[in-house]
Amino acid sequence: MAINNPNLDQLRLLAIDYQGLEEFTADESLFANLHSALQRLGQIGRGALARLVFEELRRSLCLETRYLDAAEQDKARTSAFSYLNERWAFAVDEQLAVSKILIFGKRPEFRGKPRDDLVSGGPRSRLVRLLKAAPFWKDAGLADQVRTWKEHEFAKLLEQFLTTASNYGYVQKQKIDDRLVGWRLKASSMVWSSWMSHPTKLMHRSMRSFASSMWRSRNY
């Protein structure tokens, strides 16, 4: 029977944050000429927005990293075949996930179907739904204003935020065709640490210890 382990992030054994995020979100000059809501959110609200957007990029595999690059994966397959025994090597028919790209326009088609390497950030996307329901609007006194927005207003705000974040090194713009660009989160911007160093976070320490023991026992 096949067993699919939850990953370390899902088990809250791994915490991921982003380098220099407090400095980035505190710099009012970066947001002075952007959407007024980005200005009114303040540092704390912009930090919450940044984490929401970056974590959704990460969840959707919109990541700029060699480990999700198809060419690099082919090299890893070759090395694994040469140096690892069969138990630890890639299966012959194993399909590896590759990087995707967040876009705000309509997904182009390939052979009559929307391209599956592109993730929508448009008006009806999961990202926009999360953004609409985010609690930081209320904390900043913007909840009533945000309730009147049409979906395209959220997409506009996201595009402005990502453009600013790209100048700070968090995301990378990807040209898809002459009319469409997309976005990926740079893996180099992420800071990895153990949830054990964050005792007040979502999972109680004893529960994390149990999850850690379970994960290790099933993987060694």
C-alpha positions in Angstrom: 0.0 0.0 0.0 1.4 3.4 -1.0 1.7 6.0 1.8 1.8 9.7 1.0 3.5 11.7 3.8 2.5 15.2 4.4 5.4 17.5 3.8 7.3 19.3 6.6 5.6 22.6 6.0 2.2 21.0 6.3 3.2 19.3 9.6 4.4 22.6 10.9 7.9 21.2 11.3 9.4 23.8 9.0 8.9 27.6 9.1 9.5 29.7 6.1 9.9 33.5 6.2 11.4 36.1 3.8 14.7 38.0 4.0 14.5 41.6 5.1 10.7 41.6 5.0 10.3 44.1 7.8 12.6 46.6 6.2 10.8 46.2 2.8 7.3 46.7 4.2 8.4 49.6 6.5 9.8 51.6 3.6 7.0 54.0 2.9 8.7 55.5 -0.2 8.4 52.2 -2.0 4.6 52.4 -1.8 4.1 56.2 -2.0 2.9 56.2 -5.7 1.1 52.9 -5.7 -2.5 51.9 -4.9 -3.7 54.0 -1.9 -4.6 50.8 0.0 -1.0 49.7 0.0 -0.1 53.0 1.6 -2.8 52.8 4.2 -2.1 49.2 5.2 1.1 50.3 7.0 4.1 48.1 7.8 2.1 45.4 9.6 -0.6 45.1 7.0 1.9 45.1 4.1 3.8 42.4 5.9 0.7 40.3 6.2 -0.1 40.9 2.5 3.4 39.9 1.5 3.3 36.7 3.4 -0.1 35.8 1.9 1.1 36.5 -1.7 4.5 34.8 -1.2 3.0 31.7 0.5 0.4 31.3 -2.3 3.2 31.5 -4.9 5.1 28.9 -3.0 2.0 26.7 -2.6 1.4 26.9 -6.3 5.1 26.1 -7.1 5.5 29.5 -8.7 9.2 29.4 -7.7 12.4 30.4 -9.3 14.6 27.6 -8.2 17.0 25.1 -10.0 15.3 22.2 -8.2 12.1 22.8 -10.2 13.9 23.4 -13.5 13.3 20.5 -16.0 16.9 20.6 -17.3 18.3 20.4 -13.8 15.9 17.6 -13.0 17.2 15.6 -16.0 20.8 16.0 -14.7 19.6 14.8 -11.3 18.0 11.7 -12.9 21.2 10.9 -14.7 23.3 11.3 -11.5 20.8 9.2 -9.5 20.9 6.4 -12.0 24.7 6.4 -11.9 25.3 6.7 -8.2 22.2 5.5 -6.2 20.7 2.1 -5.8 17.2 1.5 -7.2 15.5 2.1 -3.9 16.6 5.8 -3.8 16.7 6.6 -7.5 13.9 8.0 -9.5 11.3 5.6 -10.9 11.4 5.3 -14.7 7.9 6.7 -15.1 8.2 9.2 -12.2 6.8 12.7 -13.2 8.5 15.5 -11.4 6.8 18.8 -10.6 8.3 21.8 -12.4 8.1 25.6 -11.7 4.9 27.4 -12.7 4.3 31.1 -13.4 1.6 33.3 -11.9 -0.2 35.5 -14.5 -2.9 38.1 -14.4 -4.2 37.7 -17.9 -6.0 34.9 -19.7 -4.0 31.6 -19.8 -2.6 31.0 -23.4 -3.5 27.7 -24.9 -1.2 24.9 -26.0 -2.7 22.4 -28.4 -6.1 23.6 -27.7 -5.9 23.5 -23.9 -4.9 26.2 -21.4 -1.2 25.8 -20.5 -0.8 24.0 -17.2 2.5 25.7 -16.4 0.6 28.9 -15.7 -1.3 29.8 -12.6 -4.1 32.4 -12.7 -4.0 35.4 -10.4 -7.0 36.9 -12.2 -10.3 38.2 -10.8 -11.7 34.8 -10.0 -8.5 33.1 -8.8 -7.8 31.5 -5.5 -5.3 34.2 -4.7 -7.8 37.0 -5.2 -10.4 35.1 -3.0 -7.8 34.8 -0.2 -6.9 38.5 -0.6 -10.6 39.5 -0.4 -11.1 37.6 2.9 -7.8 38.7 4.5 -8.2 40.1 8.0 -5.6 42.8 7.6 -8.1 45.0 5.7 -10.2 45.3 8.9 -7.1 45.9 11.0 -6.1 48.9 8.8 -9.7 50.3 8.7 -10.1 49.4 5.0 -12.7 46.7 5.3 -15.7 48.8 4.1 -13.7 50.2 1.2 -12.4 46.8 0.1 -16.0 45.3 0.1 -16.9 47.8 -2.7 -14.0 46.7 -4.9 -14.5 44.7 -8.1 -12.3 41.7 -8.6 -10.1 43.5 -11.1 -9.1 46.0 -8.3 -7.5 43.2 -6.4 -5.6 42.1 -9.4 -4.4 45.6 -10.0 -3.2 45.9 -6.4 -1.4 42.6 -6.7 0.4 43.5 -9.9 1.6 46.8 -8.3 2.8 45.0 -5.2 4.7 42.3 -7.1 6.4 44.9 -9.3 7.6 46.6 -6.1 8.6 43.3 -4.6 10.6 42.4 -7.7 12.7 45.6 -7.3 13.5 44.4 -3.8 14.5 40.9 -5.0 11.6 38.8 -3.8 10.0 37.9 -7.1 11.1 37.6 -10.7 9.2 38.8 -13.7 8.9 36.2 -16.5 8.1 37.1 -20.1 5.7 34.6 -21.5 4.9 36.2 -24.9 4.8 39.7 -26.4 1.7 40.6 -24.4 1.9 38.6 -21.2 4.3 38.5 -18.3 4.2 36.4 -15.1 5.8 36.1 -11.7 7.8 33.7 -9.7 9.0 33.9 -6.1 12.7 33.6 -5.8 13.7 30.7 -3.6 16.8 32.7 -2.6 14.6 35.1 -0.7 13.2 32.5 1.7 14.6 31.9 5.2 14.1 28.3 6.5 13.9 27.4 10.1 12.4 24.8 12.5 9.0 25.4 14.0 10.6 24.1 17.2 12.2 27.6 17.5 8.7 29.2 17.4 6.8 27.7 20.5 3.9 30.2 20.2 3.0 29.3 16.6 0.1 27.2 15.4 0.9 23.8 16.7 1.6 23.0 20.4 5.2 21.9 21.1 4.1 18.4 22.1 2.1 18.0 18.9 5.1 19.1 16.9 7.3 16.6 18.7 4.8 13.8 17.9 4.6 14.9 14.2 8.4 15.0 14.0 8.8 11.5 15.4 6.1 10.2 13.1 7.6 11.7 10.0 11.1 10.5 10.8 9.9 6.9 11.6 8.2 6.7 8.2 11.1 8.0 6.2 14.1 6.1 7.6 
